Amino acid sequence: MNQLNTYINKSKLYLTENTVLRYLNFSALYVAQGIPEGITFFAIPAWLAMNGKTPMEIGSFVAVIGIPWSFKILIAPIMDRYTILSMGRKRPWIILGQLGLILSFLSFIFIKDPVNNLSGLMICGFFISFFGAFQDVATDGMAIDVVPVNEQARANGIMWGSKTVGTALSLMIGTTLINTVGFSTAIASLSIAVALIILVPIFFRERPGEKLMPWTKGEASSDSIKNQLDDWSHIFKNLIKVVPLSSSIVMGISVLIIGLMFGLMDTILPIFTIQELGWTNTTYSEIYASSSIIGGFLGLFIGGALVDFFGKRRMASIYLIFLILSIGSFAILPQFWHEGSLIYLFIVTYYVGYTFLNIAVFAICMQLCWKTVAATHFTLFMALCNMGRAWGAGLLGPMKEKMEWSQMYLCIALIPLTMLILIQFINFIKHKKSIDGFIMEEEKSTIFTVISSK
């Protein structure tokens, strides 16, 4: 271990000191986030659709596993308040989240007759989502801590592209395994991939001088000590200051609304293609995976760069218009739905737009965060988005009972239009001035306290 420490010190293998390492670290961690998402939100619903489950049953499953992603806001303040600071502000939490994911995947071995045990699937899926959300909160908090502002959009492109690739590979490999070795064994076997990725947060530290493990040598860095909040009142006092700012409110409403679209589209596509168009779950997984990988690699290499070059809000607006036109056009062309090339083109264009939009949205949310409560503030945005996603999945069953497929797609196309209008009211300059004012108030208060104590 001492030799490893010496090698790391000489090689500058710290996230704050090494740009390439930052990108590799977050790429791996976002692949790990994509693995549970691909299997729970896509592979299992497609498998349920293949086995004749109704849109109401499948929508209920997706809604339940979406709940932990909505409650990330309850986890984030704990991560902002407590940590093993000598190991970094967020790295210990990431390692714990990865361990939870490994155990959650293994729990599927104990489900008897899974196709007729929706409750068992929901319980195990809930825990996979819980630890996926847990790891997500810690990873996002770490990104805001160690990624410079001028790299955030590019880093988001790499992170979201990696997550998309992880989701696609998880769906494709998971579906193949389900159809060959059986459902429970297939899901449990994915724990191997998560176990390999846990080596990344174990061996790469946030800042120089920190410990690799609690029993190794090292100490907390001055930056970590400076940014760490020591009491709940300070966390919530700062959060209450920044959340009511107009740009925070507008973005919160925007991500909640776009989450509805994500939830509806993620749940509708496997049901629509399998039960309406007669696809198999293998066909769906292959088409989704290839579409997601295309979107993921485009996001990885150009998504963040476009946002950096043209601006976050401008590119988010372009992506929203792209999605409105894509979904709206598909809705009014039902006579061509049985043309395989059109369906494939639609799924590719949707997931490319989806990936690029998420890169821009993540970058906007990061810029609106105040570093001292970054994990909690950013997680609030993500929790609202995931709440919308769960609601969207839950709405699918009732909507399908009252609407035709084309009407449902038209309704979905109106959702990004609402977000497009709202984000025009975000003012980054005004928001930053407000946060700078909060920082000055804190510094004055600290100086006054020190003088008074003397």
N, C-alpha and C positions, 0 to 999 in steps of 0.2 A: 504493500500500500504506500510506503514511503517513496519507493522508486516511481510509482505511478504519479504521486504528488509532484515529485521533482520534474518528471517529464511534462506534466500539464503546466507547471509554472514556466518552464522554458519555452513551451510552445504557445503560450498565451491562449490556452483553451478555456476562455471565459466568455460568456455571452456579451458582456459589456465591452469587451476588448476586441472582438473578432466578428466582423460582419458576416463572413461566409459561415462561421459556426452558428451565428444567430439564425440564418436562413435554414441551415440543415437541421438545427434543433427544432424550430417551429414547424418545419415541413414534416418531420417524423412525428411530432406530437399531434399534428392535425390529421395525418394518416390514421393515427390511433383513434382520433375522434370519429373519423369516417367509418371505421370498422363496425362499431355498434349501431351507427345510424343506418348503414347499408342493410344490415341484417334485420333490424327491427322495423324500420319504416318502409322498406321495400321488399326484401326477400320473403319475410313472413306473410305480409299482406298478399303478395302474389301467390304464395303457396296456399293460403286460405281461399283465395279466389279460385284456384285450380280445384280445390276440394269442395266447391259449391257453397261456400259461406256467403251470406247476403251482404250487400253494401252497408247495412246497419250494423251487422256484427263486426265487419272489418273496420268500419269507421270508429266503432266503440273501442276496438283494440288499439288503434293508432292514437285515439284521443287519450286513453289511459297512459300509454307509454310516453305521451307528450307532456304529461303533468310535471314530472321532475324538472324538465327543461324550463317550465314556467316558474318554478319555485327556486331557481338559482339565486334569486335575490336574498333568500334566507341564508344561503351558504356564504356568499361573498363577504358580508361584514365580519363573519367569523375568521375568514382568511385574512382580511385586512387587520384584524385585531390580534390574532394569535399565529405564531409560527415558531420554528426553530431558527431564529434569526442568524445564527452562526452558519447555517446551511443555505441561507438565502430567504427572501421574503415569500416566494411562491413554490420553490422547488420541492420542499417537503410535502406540500399538499398534492403536487402532481404525482409524485411517487405513490402516495396513499391512494389517489384516484385510480392509478393504473392497477394496483393490487386489487382494488375492489372490482374493477372490470374483469380481471382474470377469474376471480371467484364467481362473479355473476354469470359469465359464459358457461362455466363448469356446472352451474346449478340446473341447466337444461337437461342434464343427464337424468334427473330425478322426476321429470314430467312423464306421467303415464298417459298413453293414448292422446298425444298432443292435439290431433285434429278435432277431437271432441272434448277437449279440456281447455276451453277459452280462458277460464279463470286462472289456471296454472300458467298459461302463456302470458297473461296480463301481469301476474305477480313477478315472474322471472324477467319479463321485458321491462317492467317498472324498475327493477334494480339495475339492469343494464343501463337504462336511461339515467338513473340517479347517479351512478358513478361516471357515466359519460359526461353528464352535466357538471359533476364535481370537478373532473379533470379539465373540462372546458373553461370553467371559471378561473381556475388556477393558471392555466396556460394564457388566457387573455390578460389576466393581471400581470403575469410575468412579461408579456409582450409590451404592455404599456410602460412597465418599469425599465426595460432594458433596450427597447428599440427607439432610436432617435426619431423626432417628429418628421424629419425629412426622408426617413426610410419607411414610414408607417404604411403608405399606400402600396409600395412595392412588397413590403413584408406581408401585407394582407393578401396581395395577389398570390404570393407563394403559399401562404397558409391555406387560403380558401381553395386554391388549385389542388394542393396536396390532400385536403379533406375530401374534395370531390373525387379524386382518384382513389382514395382509400374507401370511400363509399361504394364506388363502382366495382372495385375489385372484390370487396366484401360481398356485394350482392351476387356477382357472377360466380365467384368461388363457392360461396355459401349455397347458392341454388344448385350448382353441380353436385356438391356434397350431399345436399338434402335428397336429391334424386338418385344417389348411388349408395350412400352408407346409412341413410335414414336421418330423420329430422333432428332428434336430440343429439346424436353423435356429431352431426354436422355442425350444429351451433356450438357445442362444447369445444370442438377442435379449433375454433377461431381464437381460443384463449392463448394458443401457441404464438400467434402473431403479436398479440398484445404483450405477452411475456418477453418477446425479443425487443420490442420498442421501449420497454421500461428501462433498458440499459442506457438509453440516451439521457434521461434526467438523472440517473444514478451517477454517471461519469462526467457530465459537463456542468460546471458551477456557474452561478450568475455573475459573481464578482471575484477579483483576486483576494486571496487570503481566507476564503470561506472553506468550511469543512466539506468533504465528500459525503461522509456519514457522521452520525452523532458521536461515534467513538474515535474518530480520527482528529488530527490536529487542525486548528483553524479558529477564526473568530469572525464576528459580524463586521461588515464593512461600514465605514462612516456614512456612506450614502443610504444604506439600508436602515441604519439607526435613525438618520434624519427623516426618512419618509415613513417610518413605522409609527403608527398611532398607538398610544398606550392605554387609552380608555374609551369605553363605548360612547360616552358623551361627546368626545371630540369627533369620533367618526360620524355620528348622527347629526351633530351640529354643522359639520362641513357638508354633509350630504344634503341637509335641509337648505343650505345656502345655494348649492349649485343646481339641484334638481328643478326648483321653480323658475329658473331663468328661461326666458321665452324660447330660445333655441332648443333647450333640453326638452321642454314640453312638446314642441312641434315634432321633434325627432322621435320622442316616445310614442306619440299618437301615430306617426308615420310607420314605425316598425311594427306596431300592433296591427295596423291595417294590412301591411304587406304580408305579415305572418298568416293572415287568413288565406291569402292566395297560395302561399307555400303549402299550407296544410291541405287545402282542397286539391291542388294539383298533384301533390305527392300521393294522395289517397285515391284520387279518381283514375289516374293513369293505369295502374295494374288491374283495377276492376274493369275499366272500359275496354282495355285491349284484350283481356282474357275472356270476360263474360260477354262482351258485345261483339268483338271482332274475331273471337275464337282462337286467340294466341295460346300457347302454352306458357307456363311460368319460366321455362328455359328461354324461349324466344324473347319474352319481355325482358328478362334479366340481361340477355346479350345486347339487345337494342338500347336499354337504359345504360348499361355499363359503357358501351362504346360511345354513346352520346355524352355521358358524364366525363369520360376520359378526354374526349375532344374539348369539352368546355373547361375541364380541369387544366389541361396543358396550355390552352390559350390563355386562361387566367393566370397560370403560373408564369408565363413568359411575357405577356403583353398587358394583362388586365391591370396590374398595379401600375405599370409604366404609363398607360393611358390616363389613369386617374392622376398620377403625379404631374403629367405634362399639361393636361387640359383642365384639371380642377375636379374636386370631389363632387360638388353639387351638379356641375354641368354634365359630367359623365353619368351620374346617377339618373339625371333627367333623360338622357339619351337612351339608357338601358330600359327605363320604364316605358318610354314611347315604343321601343322595339318590342317589348313584351305585350303591350296593348295591341299592337298591330298583328303580332304572331298569333295570339290566342283568339283575337276577334276574327281574323281571317279564317282560322280553322273552324270556328263556330258556324260560319255562314256557308261552309262547303261540305255539308254532310254527304252529298252525293259522291264525294271522292274519298270518304273515310276508309273504304275497303281497298283502296290503292295502297299497297305496302310502302311505296316510295314516298307518298305524301305523309303518312303517319311517321315514318322514319325522319323525314325532313322536319316535321313539326316538333318531334321530341328532341332532336338535335338543337334546333333553334331555341326552344324553350330553355333547355338546360345550359346552353351557352349564355343566354340572356340572364338566367337565374344566377349562374356563377359570377358573371361580371357585375351584376347588380349587388350581390352580397359583398364583393370586394369594395365597391364604392360605399356601401352602407356601413361596413365595418370601419372604413377609414374616416367617415364622417363622425361616427360614434366615438372613436378614439380621440379625435381632435376636440370633441366637446367634453371629454373627461378631465377632471381635476386629479392630478397625480396622487395626492394624498389619500384619496378614496377611489382610486382608479378601478380596482376590481369590483367594488360595490356599484359604482356609477355605470361602468360599462355593462356589468351584469344586469342592471336594471333595464337597460335597452334590450339586451338579448332575451331577458325573461319576458318582456312585453311581446317581443317577436314570437317567442315560443308559445306564449299564451294564445296569441292569435293563431298559431299553427295548430294547437290542440283544438281550439274552437272550430277552425276550418274543417279539420278531420271529423269532428263531431257533427258538423252541419251537413256532411255529405249524405247520410242516410235520409234525413227529413227532406232535403232538396230533391233527391232522386225519386222520392215518392210523389212529388208534385210537379216535377219538370222533366222535359226531354233532355237528352244529352246536349243538344245544341244550345238550348236555353241556359243550361248550367255553365257551359263554356262562355257564353255571352256575359253572364253575371260575373264570372271570374275576371273577364277582361276589363271590367269597370274598376276593379280594386286597385291596380297600379295607377290608374288615372287619378284616383283620390290622393295617393301618395305624391304623385307628380306635382299636384297643386300645392300640397302642404309644404314640401321641402323648399319651395321658393322663398319661404318666410324665414329660413335659417340665416342668421347673421354671425359669421365666425369672428369678425373683428370685435363686434360689441360683446360677444360672449367671452372672448379672451380678456378684454378690458375688465370685465366683471370679476373674472377669476384672479387677475393680477391685483385687483383691489382687495379681494379676500386675503391674498397672500400678504399684502402690505399691512392689513389690519392685524393679522396673526403675528407678524414680526414686531409691530409696535407693542402689541399686548405682551409678547415675550420679553421685550426690553424693559417695559414698565414693571413686569413681575420681578425681573432680576434686580432692578434698581430698588424696588420696594423691599425685597428680601435683605438687601444690604443695610 
